[in-house]
Amino acid sequence: MPDRILDSLAHPVVLSPMAGGSGTPELCAAVSEAGGLGFLAAGYKTAEAVAAEIERVRAATDRPFGVNLFVPGDPADPDVVEAYAAELAPEAERYGVELPDVPLDDDDDWDAKLDLLLRSPVPVVSFTFGCPDLNLVDRFHDVGTTVVVTVTDPGEAVAAVVAGADALSVQGPEAGGHRGSFVPRKPYGRSEPGLLDLLAAVRAAVRTPLIAAGGIGDAAAALAAREAGAAAVQFGTAFLLTPESGASAVHRAALRDPRFTSTTVTTAFSGRPARGLTNRFILDHPDAPVGYPAVHHLTTPIRRAAVAQGDPGGVNLWAGTAWRLAEERPAADVVREIGRALA
Ligand SMILES: Cc1cc2nc3c(=O)[nH]c(=O)nc-3n(C[C@H](O)[C@H](O)[C@H](O)COP(=O)(O)O)c2cc1C
């Protein structure tokens, strides 16, 4: 089946799945309806909630779309989580919330979501934070689903191809939100190759169609990604200000606020490296541990309270390096503008 779905798109433009509220069925449907490939984020949701979102997309469009799953990883170290909880006590006090007891090995309803997607198949399923095994990929192929795996280096790309992936979402370090690397401890920093170098390295390692993701904010960047070997380009941050996005008012305002002048990769909010606008919480917790998803659950009340209080200092403001190019306009306009440039 390789890239049958990618080939069928009027525009080779892919919506990033965006867990945590920014991705919505309306945004997914708008991108697919405009000729791109919309995605639903299943992360942090129950299987029932995902099923309901799939129904909403199906009611809005007949075009192909995808659902993204977080592959469960190793449980967090309880000592590490406890130490970070102690560090966060003043934050809890500041926002008037209690820090919860957190599960150390939450699997994000993995089995129930697989069951749902195998019983009631969707055109595309993508995996992030790990690689599905060959057997699982085969089961998706048997029900006619195209399988995409997020990769962040050539080694992960080869593993995903060996497992049978039909396409790879190649995520550069410029990307907004979480790094999709198979292991959360993969080092990050200044010495990493950028997206274009990464695409060239992955292109040299595998022949599978590549979807380029990370810091692509305009047609020029999309063209450069295609020149470097991508069959399609994926955008997350560029859709955050569209009316169809579910980004909070605090997140939207921060993306447009000139006082935010950079992005930072941090583990402070979730215990996994992720890129967001540099804010107070990131700066105050520079040595936050790796401990996903326990840290995600630990910070949830703080983040919720910060949003409720309209305080951009205490919530994750995920954004890629090209955030300044994001505009307030319908999602279909983004798809068509990029699509036309790539035609
Ligand atoms: C708000 C937000 C939420 C995200 N959530 C997910 C997710 O649930 N699953 C996933 O695979 N990637 C997620 N990502 C990462 C994207 O898949 C993609 O790599 C990224 O958006 C590309 O960089 P860009 O935001 O600069 O376009 C998220 C990104 C953002 C900005």
The ligand as an SDF file (V2000), in Angstrom:
LIG
                    3D

 31 33  0  0  0  0  0  0  0  0999 V2000
    0.4730   21.7410   20.5870 C   0  0  0  0  0  0  0  0  0  0  0  0
    1.1870   20.5430   20.0090 C   0  0  0  0  0  0  0  0  0  0  0  0
    0.7770   19.2610   20.3870 C   0  0  0  0  0  0  0  0  0  0  0  0
    1.4110   18.1290   19.8290 C   0  0  0  0  0  0  0  0  0  0  0  0
    0.9430   16.8810   20.1440 N   0  0  0  0  0  0  0  0  0  0  0  0
    1.4240   15.7980   19.4610 C   0  0  0  0  0  0  0  0  0  0  0  0
    0.7950   14.5190   19.5850 C   0  0  0  0  0  0  0  0  0  0  0  0
   -0.1990   14.3460   20.2920 O   0  0  0  0  0  0  0  0  0  0  0  0
    1.3280   13.4860   18.8880 N   0  0  0  0  0  0  0  0  0  0  0  0
    2.4080   13.6400   18.0590 C   0  0  0  0  0  0  0  0  0  0  0  0
    2.8240   12.6790   17.4150 O   0  0  0  0  0  0  0  0  0  0  0  0
    3.0040   14.8430   17.9190 N   0  0  0  0  0  0  0  0  0  0  0  0
    2.5290   15.9200   18.5760 C   0  0  0  0  0  0  0  0  0  0  0  0
    3.1100   17.1530   18.3720 N   0  0  0  0  0  0  0  0  0  0  0  0
    4.2990   17.2570   17.4970 C   0  0  0  0  0  0  0  0  0  0  0  0
    3.8870   17.2560   16.0360 C   0  0  0  0  0  0  0  0  0  0  0  0
    3.5390   15.9660   15.6030 O   0  0  0  0  0  0  0  0  0  0  0  0
    4.9660   17.7700   15.0630 C   0  0  0  0  0  0  0  0  0  0  0  0
    6.1550   17.0350   15.1940 O   0  0  0  0  0  0  0  0  0  0  0  0
    5.2200   19.2470   15.2490 C   0  0  0  0  0  0  0  0  0  0  0  0
    4.0080   19.9540   15.3250 O   0  0  0  0  0  0  0  0  0  0  0  0
    6.0120   19.7820   14.0870 C   0  0  0  0  0  0  0  0  0  0  0  0
    6.5610   21.0260   14.3950 O   0  0  0  0  0  0  0  0  0  0  0  0
    5.8020   22.4290   14.2490 P   0  0  0  0  0  0  0  0  0  0  0  0
    4.8720   22.4970   15.4010 O   0  0  0  0  0  0  0  0  0  0  0  0
    6.9220   23.4080   14.3230 O   0  0  0  0  0  0  0  0  0  0  0  0
    5.0760   22.4370   12.9430 O   0  0  0  0  0  0  0  0  0  0  0  0
    2.5020   18.2920   18.9180 C   0  0  0  0  0  0  0  0  0  0  0  0
    2.8890   19.5830   18.5680 C   0  0  0  0  0  0  0  0  0  0  0  0
    2.2470   20.7030   19.0840 C   0  0  0  0  0  0  0  0  0  0  0  0
    2.6930   22.0770   18.6390 C   0  0  0  0  0  0  0  0  0  0  0  0
  1  2  1  0
  2  3  1  0
  2 30  2  0
  3  4  2  0
  4  5  1  0
  4 28  1  0
  5  6  2  0
  6  7  1  0
  6 13  1  0
  7  8  2  0
  7  9  1  0
  9 10  1  0
 10 11  2  0
 10 12  1  0
 12 13  2  0
 13 14  1  0
 14 15  1  0
 14 28  1  0
 15 16  1  0
 16 17  1  0
 16 18  1  0
 18 19  1  0
 18 20  1  0
 20 21  1  0
 20 22  1  0
 22 23  1  0
 23 24  1  0
 24 25  2  0
 24 26  1  0
 24 27  1  0
 28 29  2  0
 29 30  1  0
 30 31  1  0
M  END
$$$$
